[in-house]
Amino acid sequence: MTKRLVDIVVSACGLIVTAPVLAVAALLIKADSRGPVFFKQERVGRDFQPFRIWKLRTMHVARTGERRDVLAVNADPRITRIGRLLRKAKVDEIPQLYNVLRGDMSLVGPRPELSRYVQMFEPDYREILRCRPGITDLASMKYRDEERLLAQAADAETEYVTLLLPDKIRLAKEYVARQSVGFDLQILLRSVWVVAVGARSTRN
């Protein structure tokens, strides 16, 4: 109950405080490319319940028949000019506070995955998805530059499934085993620091 109460209060305040940032980002997105401001995609949530995750759109609108569940990497031509900046600064993730407010997600918890990846590692996710997925977790900090890492691989999908995702699952299990209000606060503070350092490097 305490965790859920914190999620509600912080996400509501966060949406209010970041409203000006979202408004500016929305204007830039519309000026930069055609399409909606927000991007929604189905992910697997607590107890394997599907939900739609909200993000700011950072890619060009998909052409007919084009897949949008393909992993994004650095220099991906699908990413817009403004989208690159939003992704670098993690501003595109802010709308997930709405998912937290709704109860789809928590502030801290294992990052929600696409159904096809959950199916590949279903026994592991039976343990992981006992708790709500989150905006940030241990893996979010370790793999903050995931797109750059995948860009260096000969096959990004294979690299993700065989190396990155198993390690993310290991870290998610660690979180599930250690989760507490204190541990959540520790992860939140570390995440804010990581994002702040990343935003500073973007400006430079």
CYANA upper distance limits for C-alpha pairs under 8 A (distance plus 0.5 A):
  1 MET  CA      5 LEU  CA      6.60
  2 THR  CA      6 VAL  CA      6.69
  3 LYS  CA      7 ASP  CA      6.67
  3 LYS  CA    181 VAL  CA      7.25
  4 ARG  CA      8 ILE  CA      6.74
  4 ARG  CA    106 SER  CA      8.04
  5 LEU  CA      9 VAL  CA      6.75
  6 VAL  CA     10 VAL  CA      6.38
  7 ASP  CA     11 SER  CA      6.29
  7 ASP  CA    100 VAL  CA      6.87
  7 ASP  CA    101 LEU  CA      7.32
  7 ASP  CA    106 SER  CA      6.56
  7 ASP  CA    107 LEU  CA      6.51
  8 ILE  CA     12 ALA  CA      6.50
  8 ILE  CA    100 VAL  CA      7.49
  8 ILE  CA    101 LEU  CA      5.71
  9 VAL  CA     13 CYS  CA      6.67
 10 VAL  CA     14 GLY  CA      6.28
 11 SER  CA     15 LEU  CA      6.58
 11 SER  CA     97 LEU  CA      5.54
 11 SER  CA     98 TYR  CA      7.50
 11 SER  CA    100 VAL  CA      6.80
 11 SER  CA    101 LEU  CA      6.26
 11 SER  CA    107 LEU  CA      8.25
 12 ALA  CA     16 ILE  CA      6.97
 12 ALA  CA     97 LEU  CA      8.01
 12 ALA  CA     98 TYR  CA      8.44
 12 ALA  CA    101 LEU  CA      7.08
 13 CYS  CA     17 VAL  CA      6.61
 14 GLY  CA     18 THR  CA      6.43
 14 GLY  CA     97 LEU  CA      7.58
 15 LEU  CA     19 ALA  CA      6.34
 15 LEU  CA     94 ILE  CA      8.37
 15 LEU  CA     95 PRO  CA      8.26
 15 LEU  CA     97 LEU  CA      7.05
 15 LEU  CA     98 TYR  CA      7.98
 18 THR  CA     22 LEU  CA      6.68
 18 THR  CA     94 ILE  CA      8.33
 19 ALA  CA     23 ALA  CA      6.59
 20 PRO  CA     24 VAL  CA      6.78
 21 VAL  CA     25 ALA  CA      6.59
 22 LEU  CA     26 ALA  CA      6.45
 22 LEU  CA     94 ILE  CA      8.41
 23 ALA  CA     27 LEU  CA      6.90
 24 VAL  CA     28 LEU  CA      6.82
 25 ALA  CA     29 ILE  CA      6.58
 25 ALA  CA     86 LEU  CA      8.49
 26 ALA  CA     30 LYS  CA      6.73
 26 ALA  CA     37 VAL  CA      6.19
 26 ALA  CA     56 LEU  CA      8.34
 27 LEU  CA     31 ALA  CA      6.61
 28 LEU  CA     32 ASP  CA      6.46
 28 LEU  CA     82 ILE  CA      7.36
 29 ILE  CA     33 SER  CA      6.80
 29 ILE  CA     37 VAL  CA      6.82
 29 ILE  CA     57 ARG  CA      7.88
 29 ILE  CA     58 THR  CA      8.16
 29 ILE  CA     82 ILE  CA      6.94
 29 ILE  CA     83 GLY  CA      8.04
 30 LYS  CA     34 ARG  CA      6.69
 30 LYS  CA     35 GLY  CA      7.58
 30 LYS  CA     36 PRO  CA      7.94
 30 LYS  CA     37 VAL  CA      7.22
 32 ASP  CA     80 THR  CA      7.92
 32 ASP  CA     81 ARG  CA      7.76
 32 ASP  CA     82 ILE  CA      7.17
 33 SER  CA     60 HIS  CA      7.24
 33 SER  CA     80 THR  CA      7.81
 34 ARG  CA     60 HIS  CA      7.92
 34 ARG  CA     61 VAL  CA      7.68
 35 GLY  CA     60 HIS  CA      7.99
 35 GLY  CA     61 VAL  CA      6.44
 36 PRO  CA     57 ARG  CA      7.59
 37 VAL  CA     56 LEU  CA      6.42
 37 VAL  CA     57 ARG  CA      6.04
 38 PHE  CA     54 TRP  CA      7.27
 38 PHE  CA     55 LYS  CA      6.21
 38 PHE  CA     56 LEU  CA      4.98
 38 PHE  CA     57 ARG  CA      5.44
 39 PHE  CA     54 TRP  CA      6.44
 39 PHE  CA     55 LYS  CA      5.66
 39 PHE  CA     56 LEU  CA      6.14
 39 PHE  CA     57 ARG  CA      5.28
 40 LYS  CA     52 ARG  CA      6.26
 40 LYS  CA     53 ILE  CA      5.95
 40 LYS  CA     54 TRP  CA      5.37
 40 LYS  CA     55 LYS  CA      6.92
 41 GLN  CA     52 ARG  CA      5.64
 41 GLN  CA     53 ILE  CA      5.93
 41 GLN  CA     54 TRP  CA      7.59
 42 GLU  CA     50 PRO  CA      6.92
 42 GLU  CA     51 PHE  CA      5.97
 42 GLU  CA     52 ARG  CA      4.86
 42 GLU  CA     53 ILE  CA      6.72
 42 GLU  CA    114 LEU  CA      7.44
 42 GLU  CA    115 SER  CA      8.48
 43 ARG  CA     50 PRO  CA      6.13
 43 ARG  CA     51 PHE  CA      6.08
 43 ARG  CA     52 ARG  CA      6.56
 43 ARG  CA     53 ILE  CA      7.04
 43 ARG  CA    112 PRO  CA      6.46
 43 ARG  CA    113 GLU  CA      6.02
 43 ARG  CA    114 LEU  CA      5.37
 43 ARG  CA    115 SER  CA      6.77
 44 VAL  CA     48 PHE  CA      6.02
 44 VAL  CA     49 GLN  CA      6.28
 44 VAL  CA     50 PRO  CA      4.97
 44 VAL  CA     51 PHE  CA      6.83
 44 VAL  CA    112 PRO  CA      6.52
 44 VAL  CA    113 GLU  CA      6.49
 44 VAL  CA    114 LEU  CA      6.77
 44 VAL  CA    115 SER  CA      6.42
 44 VAL  CA    118 VAL  CA      8.03
 45 GLY  CA     49 GLN  CA      5.48
 45 GLY  CA     50 PRO  CA      6.01
 45 GLY  CA     51 PHE  CA      6.91
 45 GLY  CA    104 ASP  CA      7.29
 45 GLY  CA    105 MET  CA      7.96
 45 GLY  CA    112 PRO  CA      6.85
 45 GLY  CA    129 LEU  CA      7.17
 45 GLY  CA    132 ARG  CA      6.83
 45 GLY  CA    133 PRO  CA      6.57
 46 ARG  CA    104 ASP  CA      8.27
 46 ARG  CA    129 LEU  CA      5.31
 46 ARG  CA    130 ARG  CA      6.40
 46 ARG  CA    131 CYS  CA      6.11
 46 ARG  CA    132 ARG  CA      5.29
 46 ARG  CA    133 PRO  CA      7.13
 47 ASP  CA    126 ARG  CA      8.15
 47 ASP  CA    129 LEU  CA      5.95
 47 ASP  CA    130 ARG  CA      6.35
 47 ASP  CA    131 CYS  CA      8.19
 48 PHE  CA    129 LEU  CA      7.09
 51 PHE  CA    104 ASP  CA      7.25
 53 ILE  CA     96 GLN  CA      7.11
 53 ILE  CA     99 ASN  CA      7.14
 54 TRP  CA     93 GLU  CA      8.25
 54 TRP  CA     95 PRO  CA      6.04
 54 TRP  CA     96 GLN  CA      5.83
 54 TRP  CA     98 TYR  CA      8.03
 54 TRP  CA     99 ASN  CA      7.46
 55 LYS  CA     92 ASP  CA      5.89
 55 LYS  CA     93 GLU  CA      5.88
 55 LYS  CA     94 ILE  CA      7.44
 55 LYS  CA     95 PRO  CA      5.79
 55 LYS  CA     96 GLN  CA      6.83
 56 LEU  CA     91 VAL  CA      8.29
 56 LEU  CA     92 ASP  CA      5.06
 56 LEU  CA     93 GLU  CA      7.40
 56 LEU  CA     94 ILE  CA      8.29
 56 LEU  CA     95 PRO  CA      7.32
 57 ARG  CA     83 GLY  CA      7.61
 57 ARG  CA     92 ASP  CA      7.65
 58 THR  CA     79 ILE  CA      6.23
 58 THR  CA     80 THR  CA      6.37
 58 THR  CA     82 ILE  CA      7.51
 58 THR  CA     83 GLY  CA      4.30
 58 THR  CA     84 ARG  CA      7.48
 58 THR  CA     86 LEU  CA      7.64
 58 THR  CA     87 ARG  CA      7.77
 58 THR  CA     92 ASP  CA      7.79
 59 MET  CA     78 ARG  CA      5.69
 59 MET  CA     79 ILE  CA      4.65
 59 MET  CA     80 THR  CA      5.73
 59 MET  CA     83 GLY  CA      6.83
 60 HIS  CA     78 ARG  CA      6.05
 60 HIS  CA     79 ILE  CA      6.75
 60 HIS  CA     80 THR  CA      6.57
 62 ALA  CA     66 GLU  CA      6.32
 62 ALA  CA     67 ARG  CA      8.01
 62 ALA  CA     68 ARG  CA      7.51
 70 VAL  CA    157 GLU  CA      8.47
 71 LEU  CA    156 ALA  CA      7.67
 71 LEU  CA    157 GLU  CA      7.29
 72 ALA  CA     76 ASP  CA      6.73
 72 ALA  CA    147 GLU  CA      6.82
 73 VAL  CA    146 GLU  CA      8.34
 73 VAL  CA    147 GLU  CA      4.73
 73 VAL  CA    148 ARG  CA      6.70
 73 VAL  CA    149 LEU  CA      8.49
 73 VAL  CA    150 LEU  CA      6.39
 73 VAL  CA    151 ALA  CA      5.58
 73 VAL  CA    156 ALA  CA      8.33
 74 ASN  CA    147 GLU  CA      5.81
 74 ASN  CA    148 ARG  CA      5.77
 74 ASN  CA    150 LEU  CA      8.33
 74 ASN  CA    151 ALA  CA      6.14
 75 ALA  CA     79 ILE  CA      8.23
 79 ILE  CA     83 GLY  CA      6.28
 79 ILE  CA     84 ARG  CA      6.89
 80 THR  CA     84 ARG  CA      6.81
 81 ARG  CA     85 LEU  CA      7.59
 82 ILE  CA     86 LEU  CA      6.79
 83 GLY  CA     87 ARG  CA      6.50
 83 GLY  CA     92 ASP  CA      8.48
 84 ARG  CA     88 LYS  CA      6.58
 85 LEU  CA     89 ALA  CA      6.72
 85 LEU  CA    202 THR  CA      8.22
 86 LEU  CA     90 LYS  CA      6.31
 86 LEU  CA     91 VAL  CA      5.50
 86 LEU  CA     92 ASP  CA      5.89
 87 ARG  CA     91 VAL  CA      6.87
 87 ARG  CA     92 ASP  CA      6.30
 87 ARG  CA     93 GLU  CA      8.46
 88 LYS  CA    198 GLY  CA      7.61
 88 LYS  CA    199 ALA  CA      7.65
 88 LYS  CA    202 THR  CA      7.53
 89 ALA  CA    195 VAL  CA      7.16
 89 ALA  CA    198 GLY  CA      6.87
 89 ALA  CA    199 ALA  CA      5.51
 89 ALA  CA    202 THR  CA      7.74
 90 LYS  CA     94 ILE  CA      8.03
 90 LYS  CA    195 VAL  CA      7.57
 93 GLU  CA    135 ILE  CA      8.22
 95 PRO  CA     99 ASN  CA      7.94
 96 GLN  CA    100 VAL  CA      6.91
 96 GLN  CA    105 MET  CA      8.44
 96 GLN  CA    135 ILE  CA      7.35
 97 LEU  CA    101 LEU  CA      6.67
 97 LEU  CA    107 LEU  CA      8.19
 97 LEU  CA    135 ILE  CA      8.45
 98 TYR  CA    102 ARG  CA      6.68
 99 ASN  CA    103 GLY  CA      6.71
 99 ASN  CA    104 ASP  CA      5.68
 99 ASN  CA    105 MET  CA      6.05
 99 ASN  CA    106 SER  CA      8.45
100 VAL  CA    104 ASP  CA      6.33
100 VAL  CA    105 MET  CA      5.02
100 VAL  CA    106 SER  CA      5.58
100 VAL  CA    107 LEU  CA      7.01
100 VAL  CA    134 GLY  CA      8.44
101 LEU  CA    105 MET  CA      8.37
104 ASP  CA    132 ARG  CA      7.51
104 ASP  CA    133 PRO  CA      8.17
105 MET  CA    109 GLY  CA      8.39
105 MET  CA    132 ARG  CA      5.84
105 MET  CA    133 PRO  CA      5.60
105 MET  CA    134 GLY  CA      5.68
105 MET  CA    135 ILE  CA      7.74
106 SER  CA    132 ARG  CA      6.37
106 SER  CA    133 PRO  CA      6.55
106 SER  CA    134 GLY  CA      5.02
106 SER  CA    135 ILE  CA      7.14
107 LEU  CA    134 GLY  CA      5.63
107 LEU  CA    135 ILE  CA      5.72
107 LEU  CA    136 THR  CA      7.06
107 LEU  CA    188 LEU  CA      8.46
108 VAL  CA    133 PRO  CA      7.83
108 VAL  CA    134 GLY  CA      4.98
108 VAL  CA    135 ILE  CA      6.30
108 VAL  CA    136 THR  CA      5.62
108 VAL  CA    137 ASP  CA      6.20
108 VAL  CA    184 ASP  CA      6.47
108 VAL  CA    187 ILE  CA      7.87
108 VAL  CA    188 LEU  CA      7.58
109 GLY  CA    131 CYS  CA      7.81
109 GLY  CA    132 ARG  CA      6.77
109 GLY  CA    133 PRO  CA      5.20
109 GLY  CA    134 GLY  CA      4.30
109 GLY  CA    135 ILE  CA      7.31
109 GLY  CA    136 THR  CA      6.75
109 GLY  CA    137 ASP  CA      5.92
109 GLY  CA    172 ALA  CA      8.15
109 GLY  CA    175 TYR  CA      7.78
110 PRO  CA    128 ILE  CA      7.76
110 PRO  CA    132 ARG  CA      8.03
110 PRO  CA    133 PRO  CA      5.27
110 PRO  CA    134 GLY  CA      5.93
110 PRO  CA    135 ILE  CA      8.44
110 PRO  CA    136 THR  CA      7.68
110 PRO  CA    137 ASP  CA      6.18
110 PRO  CA    138 LEU  CA      8.45
110 PRO  CA    139 ALA  CA      8.37
110 PRO  CA    172 ALA  CA      5.70
110 PRO  CA    175 TYR  CA      7.95
111 ARG  CA    133 PRO  CA      5.82
111 ARG  CA    134 GLY  CA      5.83
111 ARG  CA    135 ILE  CA      6.91
111 ARG  CA    136 THR  CA      7.10
111 ARG  CA    137 ASP  CA      7.24
111 ARG  CA    139 ALA  CA      8.44
111 ARG  CA    140 SER  CA      8.04
112 PRO  CA    133 PRO  CA      5.78
112 PRO  CA    134 GLY  CA      7.48
113 GLU  CA    117 TYR  CA      7.03
113 GLU  CA    118 VAL  CA      7.00
114 LEU  CA    118 VAL  CA      7.02
115 SER  CA    119 GLN  CA      6.64
116 ARG  CA    120 MET  CA      6.96
117 TYR  CA    121 PHE  CA      7.12
117 TYR  CA    161 VAL  CA      8.34
118 VAL  CA    122 GLU  CA      5.94
118 VAL  CA    125 TYR  CA      6.96
121 PHE  CA    125 TYR  CA      6.88
122 GLU  CA    126 ARG  CA      6.70
123 PRO  CA    127 GLU  CA      7.78
124 ASP  CA    128 ILE  CA      6.97
124 ASP  CA    169 ILE  CA      7.75
125 TYR  CA    129 LEU  CA      6.01
126 ARG  CA    130 ARG  CA      7.30
127 GLU  CA    173 LYS  CA      7.82
127 GLU  CA    176 VAL  CA      8.47
128 ILE  CA    169 ILE  CA      8.44
128 ILE  CA    172 ALA  CA      6.93
128 ILE  CA    173 LYS  CA      6.48
128 ILE  CA    176 VAL  CA      6.99
129 LEU  CA    133 PRO  CA      7.71
131 CYS  CA    176 VAL  CA      7.91
136 THR  CA    140 SER  CA      6.12
136 THR  CA    141 MET  CA      8.21
136 THR  CA    187 ILE  CA      8.16
136 THR  CA    188 LEU  CA      7.82
136 THR  CA    191 SER  CA      7.54
137 ASP  CA    141 MET  CA      7.39
137 ASP  CA    172 ALA  CA      8.06
137 ASP  CA    175 TYR  CA      8.16
137 ASP  CA    187 ILE  CA      7.03
138 LEU  CA    142 LYS  CA      6.98
138 LEU  CA    171 LEU  CA      6.63
138 LEU  CA    172 ALA  CA      7.74
138 LEU  CA    175 TYR  CA      7.84
138 LEU  CA    187 ILE  CA      7.48
139 ALA  CA    143 TYR  CA      6.27
139 ALA  CA    144 ARG  CA      8.49
139 ALA  CA    168 LYS  CA      5.93
139 ALA  CA    171 LEU  CA      6.60
139 ALA  CA    172 ALA  CA      7.81
140 SER  CA    144 ARG  CA      6.11
140 SER  CA    191 SER  CA      8.47
141 MET  CA    190 ARG  CA      8.44
141 MET  CA    191 SER  CA      6.85
141 MET  CA    194 VAL  CA      7.39
145 ASP  CA    149 LEU  CA      6.94
146 GLU  CA    150 LEU  CA      6.65
147 GLU  CA    151 ALA  CA      6.59
148 ARG  CA    152 GLN  CA      7.18
149 LEU  CA    153 ALA  CA      7.52
150 LEU  CA    155 ASP  CA      8.40
150 LEU  CA    156 ALA  CA      5.55
150 LEU  CA    159 GLU  CA      7.39
150 LEU  CA    160 TYR  CA      7.77
151 ALA  CA    156 ALA  CA      7.21
153 ALA  CA    159 GLU  CA      7.01
155 ASP  CA    159 GLU  CA      6.66
156 ALA  CA    160 TYR  CA      6.56
157 GLU  CA    161 VAL  CA      6.70
158 THR  CA    162 THR  CA      6.39
159 GLU  CA    163 LEU  CA      6.07
159 GLU  CA    164 LEU  CA      7.19
160 TYR  CA    164 LEU  CA      5.26
160 TYR  CA    165 LEU  CA      6.10
161 VAL  CA    165 LEU  CA      5.83
161 VAL  CA    166 PRO  CA      7.56
162 THR  CA    166 PRO  CA      7.12
163 LEU  CA    167 ASP  CA      7.05
164 LEU  CA    168 LYS  CA      6.66
165 LEU  CA    169 ILE  CA      6.57
166 PRO  CA    170 ARG  CA      6.77
167 ASP  CA    171 LEU  CA      6.79
168 LYS  CA    172 ALA  CA      6.54
169 ILE  CA    173 LYS  CA      6.66
170 ARG  CA    174 GLU  CA      6.83
171 LEU  CA    175 TYR  CA      6.79
172 ALA  CA    176 VAL  CA      6.80
173 LYS  CA    177 ALA  CA      6.70
174 GLU  CA    178 ARG  CA      6.68
175 TYR  CA    179 GLN  CA      5.94
178 ARG  CA    183 PHE  CA      7.67
179 GLN  CA    183 PHE  CA      6.46
179 GLN  CA    184 ASP  CA      7.27
180 SER  CA    184 ASP  CA      6.58
181 VAL  CA    185 LEU  CA      6.71
182 GLY  CA    186 GLN  CA      6.78
183 PHE  CA    187 ILE  CA      6.78
184 ASP  CA    188 LEU  CA      6.61
185 LEU  CA    189 LEU  CA      6.65
186 GLN  CA    190 ARG  CA      6.73
187 ILE  CA    191 SER  CA      6.47
188 LEU  CA    192 VAL  CA      6.70
189 LEU  CA    193 TRP  CA      6.83
190 ARG  CA    194 VAL  CA      6.72
191 SER  CA    195 VAL  CA      6.65
192 VAL  CA    196 ALA  CA      6.53
193 TRP  CA    197 VAL  CA      6.67
194 VAL  CA    198 GLY  CA      6.69
195 VAL  CA    199 ALA  CA      6.57
196 ALA  CA    200 ARG  CA      6.72
197 VAL  CA    201 SER  CA      6.85
198 GLY  CA    202 THR  CA      6.77
199 ALA  CA    203 ARG  CA      6.97
200 ARG  CA    204 ASN  CA      6.88
